[in-house]
Amino acid sequence: MAVRISDLFHRRPFMRIFSGECAVHGQVDMSEVEQLDGSMLARGCKRCAWEALHTTPRESAERAQANAQRTAENLMAALVGAGITPRFAGATFDSYHAETDPQRKALAKCLAYAEQFPEHFRSGRSLLLTGNVGTGKTHLASAIVRTVVADGATALIIPAGDIVSIARASMVPGSGYTDRDVVVHLGGLNLLVIDEVGCQKGSEYELGLLHAVIDRRYQAVLPTVLISNLGAENLKTYIGDRALDRLRQNGGQQVGFTWSSMRAVA
């Protein structure tokens, strides 16, 4: 049976429906929906929400509040679907602690990339975040994704290993999709962030799949953000000159995270 390839990559927030008491409508079905940090948020009476959206005066406070709630729910669903995990639920540019000049420089470059994303999107301009573990690469990449998704772009941040695992699972009889479907889907997103590049074995299949995704996005003039704990030269050795050249096309930038881990030592 065929599957929706998007469902393999873009998770929908978990929702729980339960019976509750509404002061207006009595006993009704209510729900709570998963938030980015993994918590659950009560949504209240669905009938009240529908009436506020459709039967109240357009300029009323009730209509404005209902619209704001719907917009917030849609954004939350988009952020969950974009692959931002609960660990990075609070990862914003403001929450990134930059105490040294190199850290402030990295923050400034990532913030500029997010704020100027429409221009980078039109140019297919990519971004490489490379260097030591625990230096905030995924934090800043998550902040980039949060920013572009809030502006209406389709984006996904995903470890390279997960891409490989999903592609390999297509080889199981009856999977309903092929590894080419994986490449086509990832090749069409407005922004793709591939995390943990270089943590895999580097098999011929893994590198071929990664190259196929990068090349498809290159041919479509779409930007890719690549995150790796490898240094510049080691990354070049790992993914090859051709893939690295494509990521550097049209002014693609590289930000080096050369300082020690910022994670607290237990």
C-alpha positions in Angstrom: 0.0 0.0 0.0 1.4 3.4 -0.9 2.3 5.8 1.9 2.4 9.5 2.0 6.1 10.2 1.9 5.6 13.5 3.8 4.3 11.5 6.8 7.6 9.8 7.1 9.4 13.1 7.7 6.8 15.6 9.0 5.3 14.4 12.3 1.9 15.7 13.3 1.4 16.9 16.9 -0.2 14.3 19.1 -3.8 15.1 20.1 -5.9 13.7 22.9 -9.7 14.0 22.8 -11.7 13.7 26.0 -15.2 14.5 27.4 -15.5 17.9 29.2 -18.0 20.4 30.5 -18.5 23.7 28.7 -20.3 26.5 30.5 -22.2 27.3 27.3 -22.7 24.0 25.5 -22.7 21.5 28.4 -21.1 18.1 27.9 -18.8 18.3 24.8 -15.7 16.7 23.3 -12.6 18.7 24.2 -9.0 18.2 23.2 -5.5 18.9 24.1 -2.6 19.1 21.6 1.1 18.5 21.8 3.4 21.5 22.0 6.9 21.9 20.8 8.4 21.1 24.2 6.4 17.9 24.5 3.8 19.4 26.9 0.0 19.2 26.2 -2.1 22.4 25.8 -5.9 22.3 26.4 -7.9 23.7 23.4 -11.2 24.1 25.2 -14.7 23.6 23.6 -14.5 23.2 19.8 -18.1 24.5 19.4 -17.1 27.7 21.2 -14.0 28.1 19.0 -16.1 27.5 15.8 -18.7 30.1 16.8 -16.0 32.6 17.7 -14.5 32.2 14.3 -17.7 32.2 12.2 -20.6 33.9 14.1 -19.1 36.8 16.0 -18.7 40.3 14.5 -15.5 40.5 12.4 -14.0 43.3 14.5 -14.9 41.7 17.9 -12.4 40.8 20.5 -13.7 37.2 20.4 -13.0 36.9 16.7 -9.5 38.3 17.1 -8.7 35.9 19.9 -10.1 32.9 18.0 -8.0 33.9 15.0 -4.9 34.3 17.1 -5.4 30.9 18.7 -5.8 29.3 15.3 -2.7 31.0 13.9 -0.7 29.9 16.9 -1.9 26.3 16.6 -1.1 26.2 12.9 2.4 27.6 13.6 3.0 25.0 16.4 2.0 22.2 14.1 4.3 23.5 11.4 7.2 23.7 13.9 6.6 20.2 15.1 6.4 19.0 11.5 9.6 20.8 10.7 11.5 18.4 13.0 12.4 20.7 15.8 12.6 18.4 18.8 11.6 19.1 22.4 15.3 19.6 23.4 15.5 22.5 21.0 12.0 23.9 21.7 13.5 27.0 23.2 16.3 27.3 20.7 16.0 30.9 19.4 18.6 33.5 18.4 17.9 35.3 21.7 18.5 32.2 23.8 21.9 31.5 22.2 24.6 32.5 24.7 27.4 34.2 22.7 30.2 35.3 25.0 33.2 35.4 22.7 33.8 37.1 19.4 33.7 33.9 17.4 30.4 32.9 19.0 28.9 36.4 18.3 30.1 36.1 14.7 28.5 32.7 14.3 25.3 34.0 15.8 25.3 37.1 13.6 25.8 35.0 10.4 23.0 32.6 11.2 20.6 35.4 12.2 21.4 37.2 9.0 20.8 34.0 7.0 17.4 33.6 8.6 16.4 37.2 8.2 17.5 37.3 4.6 16.1 33.9 3.8 13.8 35.1 0.9 16.9 36.3 -0.9 18.8 33.1 -0.1 15.9 31.1 -1.3 15.7 32.9 -4.6 19.5 32.3 -5.1 19.6 28.8 -3.7 22.3 29.9 -1.3 23.3 27.3 1.2 24.9 27.4 4.6 27.5 25.1 6.2 27.8 24.9 10.0 30.9 22.9 10.9 33.1 22.3 13.9 33.3 21.0 17.5 30.5 19.2 19.3 28.4 21.1 21.8 29.0 24.5 20.3 25.4 25.4 19.4 25.2 24.4 15.7 21.9 22.6 16.0 20.6 25.3 18.3 21.2 28.0 15.7 20.0 25.8 12.8 16.7 25.2 14.8 16.4 29.0 15.2 16.8 29.4 11.4 14.1 26.8 10.8 11.8 28.4 13.4 12.2 31.8 11.6 11.6 30.6 8.1 8.6 28.4 9.1 7.0 31.4 10.9 7.3 33.2 7.5 5.4 30.4 5.7 8.3 28.4 4.3 8.3 24.6 4.2 11.4 23.4 6.1 12.8 20.3 7.8 15.7 19.7 10.2 16.7 16.1 10.3 19.8 14.1 11.1 21.5 12.5 8.1 21.2 9.1 9.8 17.4 9.4 9.9 17.4 10.1 6.1 19.4 7.0 5.5 17.2 4.9 7.8 14.0 6.0 6.1 15.5 5.4 2.7 16.8 1.9 3.7 13.3 1.0 5.0 11.9 1.5 1.5 13.7 -1.7 0.5 11.4 -3.7 2.8 8.7 -5.5 0.7 5.4 -3.7 1.0 6.9 -0.4 2.3 4.9 1.5 -0.2 7.6 3.9 -1.3 11.1 4.0 -2.8 14.4 5.7 -1.8 13.8 7.9 -4.9 10.6 9.1 -3.3 12.7 10.2 -0.3 15.1 12.1 -2.6 12.2 13.8 -4.4 10.5 14.9 -1.3 13.6 16.3 0.4 14.6 17.9 -2.9 11.5 20.0 -3.0 11.3 21.6 0.5 12.0 25.4 0.6 14.7 24.7 3.2 16.4 21.4 4.2 18.7 21.2 7.2 20.8 18.0 7.4 22.3 17.5 10.8 25.0 15.2 12.1 26.7 14.8 8.7 29.8 12.6 9.1 28.4 10.6 12.0 27.5 7.7 9.7 29.7 4.9 8.4 30.2 6.7 5.1 29.1 3.7 3.1 28.7 4.0 -0.7 24.9 3.9 -0.2 24.8 6.5 2.5 27.1 8.9 0.6 25.2 8.3 -2.7 21.9 9.1 -1.0 23.3 12.3 0.5 24.8 13.4 -2.8 21.5 12.7 -4.6 19.6 14.9 -2.1 22.1 17.7 -2.3 22.3 17.5 -6.1 18.5 17.5 -6.6 18.2 20.6 -4.4 21.2 22.2 -6.4 19.4 21.5 -9.7 16.2 23.1 -8.3 18.2 26.1 -7.0 17.0 25.4 -3.4 19.1 26.2 -0.3 20.4 23.5 2.1 21.9 23.9 5.5 24.4 21.2 6.4 25.6 20.6 10.0 28.7 18.6 10.8 31.2 18.1 13.6 33.9 17.6 11.0 36.2 20.4 10.2 36.3 22.0 6.8 38.9 19.6 5.3 37.5 16.5 6.9 34.0 17.4 5.6 35.4 17.8 2.1 37.0 14.4 2.4 33.8 12.9 3.7 31.2 14.2 1.2 33.5 14.9 -1.7 34.5 17.9 -3.8 31.4 17.7 -6.0 28.8 17.9 -3.1 30.8 20.5 -1.3 31.1 22.6 -4.4 27.3 22.5 -4.9 26.8 23.8 -1.4 29.2 26.6 -2.0 27.6 27.7 -5.2 26.0 31.2 -5.4 27.8 32.5 -2.4 27.2 29.6 -0.1 28.6 30.4 3.4 30.5 28.4 5.9 30.5 29.1 9.6 33.2 27.5 11.8 32.4 26.6 15.4 36.0 26.3 16.7 35.5 26.8 20.4 35.1 24.2 23.1 31.8 22.6 24.0 29.3 24.9 25.7 27.4 22.1 27.3 27.6 21.9 31.1 29.8 19.2 32.5 27.9 17.0 35.0 
